[in-house]
Amino acid sequence: MSKKLFFRTCTVFSSGVGAASLAFWAARSSFYNIDPQAMFASTGTVVTGLAALAGAGCAHAYFAGGDEQASHFDKALRTDNVTGLLSRFGLEKAVEELIKKADSGKSLDCFYLISMDFDELKLINNVYGTEAGNAVLKVLADRLSSLVGDAGPLARTNGSEFVIALKIGHDKRELQAAVEALLDALSKPVRINTTSYPVYANGGIAELKAGDGTLEKVLRHANLARANAKQSGRGSYTIYHPEMSHQASYNQWLESELSYAMQREEFRLAYQPQYDLNSGALTGYEALLRWTHRDKGAISPADFISVAENCGLIQEIGTWVLRRACFDAAHLQPDVKMAVNVSTVQLENPKFIDTLKSILIESRLSATRLELEITESNLIKDHIRMRRLFKELNQMGVAIAIDDFGTGYSNLTNLSELCFDKIKIDKSFVDRLDQNKEKNLMITTIINLGHSLGARVIAEGIENEAQASLLRDAGCNLVQGYYFGKPLSFSEAEALNTNASATEQAA
């Protein structure tokens, strides 16, 4: 007999006994000629007690009878309704068991939480709809499930985030092999019907140690590690280190202070001169954003730009940089160009072109004197959109330079389809320049590739004559760096521009 049937039987039985007892009490009172008022009081007490008994039986039967529903509800809570994997709640329960094993000290193995995510889900949902996005998630879930098997609990915890808890021996190579296999499964294109969806994943790892407590803390550590891995490019992963928590706290402080930096007018632009390597003529400037905090002093762009991108403030900051650079450039000689770095987030804004046109009109700067520097890694994310954007900028007359060239590993076919004017060799390649010609083969190849694509080549970070000479021999067109000139204030850049113009006229 099931619990539900048993307790319902008890309820009926208790109700029947209550009614029979009440009848027996009334008959007995009548037989013995008991005072009606006393009988009424006694009868009320008995009825109340029997009603309470029947009510308790009913309540027990109701809740106990709902065991099947409760079980079904609990299973629904533990399961992700899109992929069929564990939900965050389900993973939490599974991880609690793993932590208990770790706490007991009975297992000599180590337990790791691996958090993986791919950035393309939002784009897929926006372009093809949530049904396509869910279909992609199901395919990826199936891939991971077949790979993981019974090795550990696997969950989809949020959006495109998949998390697995694995038991690994003391050999860290086992962990490395497992993570690489998981990321490889998540980084292969997903083909549904006639459409292929590219996906690229990153991972973060945190160890489940005794005393770590709930899933929340360990998952936060794994996600911090994953965010750190993204800075190294796609397909990478990182193991959590306590220093990451300190960095996260610093980033949170930066985010809170960035919102006030504009109001306090703590931002300024510095202008680094760019020269023709052969003639030595001044050709333009690169606008560099500087932040001087009222209490902390100078804060590096390497620290705050990514934070501004993540919290959405880069739109406001980037627009300010564009406007300030264009207005300043309008006061320089008409043959001098102004290069401005543009963030991926800015380019993704559908109003970017309209904003740029408005700034050019306000500043009265010719579009042909503006050059936008776009990081090469941005070209990989959405090549079709970039190609359309490059075409619009080209029609406006705005020049485009591909920044940090050689670090993003762009597809050459895709590069050849883009309308750009210049490539900028990353400083890391310049730093490796040596008298040994074999070591310089990479930078020579990049320069030749740039020329074959019809672009001029500029190298950044030149610090000595030896580097300049080697670049000149390799065919580099333009240079910038401390050897040729440090970043200047606008008044200093204006004076340099005037002197350079006077020198050219005298020659």
Number of C-alpha atoms within 10 A of each C-alpha: 5 7 14 17 13 13 20 19 15 16 22 15 14 19 20 14 14 19 15 10 14 16 11 10 14 15 10 11 17 12 8 8 9 13 10 12 9 11 16 14 11 15 17 13 12 16 16 12 13 20 16 14 15 22 15 14 20 20 14 17 21 15 13 18 18 14 13 12 12 13 11 11 11 13 14 16 15 20 20 19 12 13 19 15 23 26 25 22 18 22 23 20 16 18 23 14 12 24 19 15 17 20 16 10 10 9 12 12 15 18 22 22 26 29 28 25 26 21 16 17 22 15 12 19 14 11 11 12 12 14 11 18 21 18 16 24 22 16 16 21 22 16 14 22 17 9 14 17 10 10 13 18 22 26 28 27 21 12 14 19 18 25 26 23 23 24 17 17 13 11 10 11 11 11 19 12 10 17 23 16 15 21 22 15 19 26 19 14 15 17 13 12 6 5 11 11 15 17 21 20 25 30 31 28 28 25 20 25 17 14 10 14 15 14 20 12 13 22 21 16 24 27 25 25 26 26 19 22 20 18 12 12 15 18 18 19 27 22 20 22 15 10 9 16 15 11 14 14 12 13 17 14 12 18 19 11 12 24 15 12 17 14 9 11 11 16 17 16 19 19 25 23 25 26 20 16 21 12 9 12 15 20 17 26 25 22 26 18 19 15 19 15 17 10 6 7 10 12 13 12 14 8 13 18 18 15 19 22 18 12 14 14 16 22 19 13 21 21 17 16 20 22 19 16 25 28 16 18 27 18 13 19 14 12 11 19 24 26 26 24 20 20 19 16 17 19 17 13 11 9 10 16 16 9 14 18 13 13 19 18 12 12 17 14 18 17 20 15 19 23 24 21 21 22 20 21 19 18 22 15 16 12 17 13 13 18 17 13 18 18 16 14 20 18 12 14 15 20 23 23 25 24 25 21 25 19 15 15 11 16 11 10 8 13 17 12 13 20 23 23 18 24 28 25 25 18 15 13 19 20 13 13 19 13 11 8 11 9 12 18 12 15 22 19 12 20 23 17 15 21 17 11 18 14 20 19 24 25 27 21 19 20 16 12 11 13 19 23 12 19 24 15 10 17 16 26 20 25 26 25 20 14 14 19 15 13 19 18 14 20 11 13 21 18 13 16 20 13 12 16 16 11 11 10 8 7 5
